[in-house]
Amino acid sequence: MGLPLRITYKDKDYVYQVMNTSSITNATTELKILIDGKNVELIKDAKSIWVQKEGELDLEPELVQALGRSVSLRFRM
């Protein structure tokens, strides 16, 4: 993938890239994202809410959900 995508959260613009190597479908439950030069992994929990896996960059839960929704909308998940 690797296309730069953009999201605005709390009046701040973020540019991120989806780094998944496999195609993204409705069954996708894990996303690898590059944001602010750091790799972040998002997973869908049992309630179908996007949450961040453990990692070096700690994002706000609302931003993680916004990123997951943004990818879902762009890739028609």
LINNOR-V246129 format. One record per backbone hydrogen bond with DSSP energy under -1.0 kcal/mol. CO is the residue of the C=O (numbers start at 1). NH is the residue of the N-H. Records with the same first field share a line. If there is no record, write none. Layout:
CO->NH  NH
//
This chain:
5->16
7->14
9->12
12->9
14->7
16->5
17->34
18->2
25->28
29->44
31->42
32->19
33->40
34->17
35->38
38->35
40->33
41->53
42->31
43->51
45->48
49->45
51->43
60->64
61->65
62->66
63->67
64->68
65->69
66->70
67->71
68->72
69->73
70->74
71->75
72->77
//
